[in-house]
Amino acid sequence: MMVTCILSPLDEDEEDSVSIEDVADAELDEVVKLVKQGYRITKYDWDHRSIDIVNATEAIAQ
């Protein structure tokens, strides 16, 4: 059986970006916040599995 949602997503709906099974994670929330503000994760960030928050915040401000 295939289920297809015919309703458009609600603006700013928390459930759109979080699954019910997800466990709260403050670090992940911080990354999501940075990306929503316009930060583009770099290859270096990905390879090292970390983001320098100070540098990311400065990059967003530019």
Sequence and secondary structure as in RCSB ss.txt:
>XXXX:A:sequence
MMVTCILSPLDEDEEDSVSIEDVADAELDEVVKLVKQGYRITKYDWDHRSIDIVNATEAIAQ
>XXXX:A:secstr
      S   TT HHHH  TT    HHHHHHHHHHHTT    HHHHHHT   HHHHHHHHH 
